[in-house]
Amino acid sequence: MKFISLRVRNAGVLHGYDSNNKEIVEEIPAEEFIEKLIDIGRLQSISEKYLLVSSSHGRMLYWEYEGGFEALKARLAKAGLLLD
């Protein structure tokens, strides 16, 4: 396994999709950012503000992260984990 250290906080739980194929997301009240070592294999997508990560029981979570999108892309590229 490969891990990345990031400061994250819970933002939402993806519960699936409604009949119009729109995400059903339970928003989580803002908490403090904490540092986590995250298994790279859990990362499903990365946007400007959020990580979409897999969790237990087939759940998907949105985590807000610190540091910025470009900086995270650069870290992944430097580690050989980003394809051009």
C-alpha positions, -999 to +999 in steps of 0.1 A: +000+000+000+010+036-006-001+064+017-004+102+014-004+125+044-031+152+041-050+175+064-087+167+058-121+171+074-154+154+068-177+172+043-204+146+033-215+111+029-226+099-005-257+078+000-264+070-037-285+087-064-321+097-066-345+089-095-331+118-115-295+104-111-286+133-087-263+125-058-278+121-024-252+136-001-256+140+037-236+171+046-215+170+077-211+201+098-176+217+095-150+203+119-114+210+125-089+198+099-069+168+110-039+151+095-045+116+081-024+090+064-047+079+035-043+048+015-039+060-021-062+032-032-091+048-014-089+080-035-117+079-062-114+115-074-098+148-065-114+182-072-104+218-063-119+214-028-128+178-021-115+143-022-140+115-029-128+085-009-141+050-004-151+039+031-165+009+050-197-008+041-195+004+005-199+041+014-182+070-003-172+101+016-164+136+006-135+151+025-124+187+023-086+191+022-060+217+028-031+226+005-048+232-029-054+212-060-022+221-079+000+213-049-017+179-045-013+172-082+024+180-080+029+157-050+012+129-068+032+135-099+065+136-080+056+102-064+049+087-098+012+084-091-002+107-118-004+100-155+000+128-180 
